[in-house]
Amino acid sequence: MQNLATQDRTEPPNPTANDMLADYPVREYVAAMAAELALMARWDGDEALAAALDAVSQQAARQPVSSIPVPRAEESPARPD
């Protein structure tokens, strides 16, 4: 483990948004949640909603064709106050 005094300061201490997204299986979570919600909709008798949620679950389970790059914090435009 590096001492803080000798730590390389050229690298930012916080991960970028892209690094964080790689650690979280967002598409898997959305697919699972949509499947659960589809079951709930069926249980409530709403087959149309269940079918729509099933479609969402199936789409989320597929690998994305392309992804939209997430800008790093230093590249993002400043938010107006």
C-alpha positions as CSV (number, residue, x, y, z in Angstrom):
1,M,0.0,0.0,0.0
2,Q,1.3,3.4,-0.9
3,N,1.9,6.1,1.6
4,L,-0.3,9.2,0.9
5,A,2.8,11.3,0.7
6,T,4.3,9.2,-2.1
7,Q,1.1,8.5,-3.9
8,D,1.1,9.4,-7.6
9,R,-1.1,12.5,-7.9
10,T,-1.5,12.4,-11.7
11,E,-4.3,9.9,-11.4
12,P,-7.6,11.2,-10.0
13,P,-8.5,9.5,-6.7
14,N,-12.1,8.9,-7.7
15,P,-13.2,6.6,-10.5
16,T,-14.8,8.0,-13.6
17,A,-18.4,7.5,-14.5
18,N,-17.4,4.8,-17.1
19,D,-15.4,3.0,-14.4
20,M,-18.3,3.0,-12.0
21,L,-20.8,1.8,-14.7
22,A,-18.6,-1.1,-15.5
23,D,-18.9,-2.2,-11.9
24,Y,-22.7,-2.1,-11.8
25,P,-24.7,-4.6,-13.9
26,V,-27.4,-2.1,-14.7
27,R,-28.9,-4.0,-17.6
28,E,-29.1,-7.2,-15.6
29,Y,-30.8,-5.3,-12.7
30,V,-33.3,-3.7,-15.1
31,A,-34.0,-7.1,-16.7
32,A,-34.6,-8.8,-13.4
33,M,-36.7,-5.9,-12.0
34,A,-38.9,-5.8,-15.1
35,A,-39.4,-9.5,-14.9
36,E,-40.5,-9.2,-11.3
37,L,-42.8,-6.3,-12.1
38,A,-44.3,-8.4,-14.9
39,L,-45.2,-11.1,-12.4
40,M,-46.8,-8.6,-10.2
41,A,-48.8,-7.1,-13.0
42,R,-50.0,-10.6,-14.0
43,W,-50.9,-11.3,-10.4
44,D,-53.0,-8.1,-10.4
45,G,-54.7,-9.2,-13.7
46,D,-53.0,-6.6,-16.0
47,E,-51.8,-8.7,-18.9
48,A,-51.1,-5.7,-21.1
49,L,-48.7,-4.2,-18.5
50,A,-47.2,-7.6,-17.9
51,A,-46.5,-8.0,-21.6
52,A,-44.9,-4.6,-21.8
53,L,-42.7,-5.3,-18.8
54,D,-41.7,-8.7,-20.3
55,A,-40.6,-6.9,-23.5
56,V,-38.5,-4.5,-21.3
57,S,-37.0,-7.4,-19.5
58,Q,-36.0,-9.1,-22.8
59,Q,-34.6,-5.9,-24.3
60,A,-32.5,-5.2,-21.2
61,A,-31.2,-8.8,-21.2
62,R,-29.7,-8.2,-24.7
63,Q,-26.3,-6.7,-25.1
64,P,-26.5,-3.1,-26.3
65,V,-25.6,-2.5,-29.9
66,S,-23.7,0.6,-29.0
67,S,-23.4,2.6,-25.9
68,I,-23.5,6.3,-25.3
69,P,-20.2,7.5,-23.8
70,V,-20.6,9.0,-20.4
71,P,-18.5,12.2,-20.1
72,R,-16.1,12.4,-17.2
73,A,-16.8,15.1,-14.6
74,E,-14.1,17.4,-16.0
75,E,-15.7,17.1,-19.5
76,S,-19.2,17.8,-18.4
77,P,-20.6,21.3,-18.8
78,A,-21.1,23.2,-15.6
79,R,-24.6,23.1,-14.2
80,P,-26.4,26.4,-13.9
81,D,-27.2,27.4,-10.3
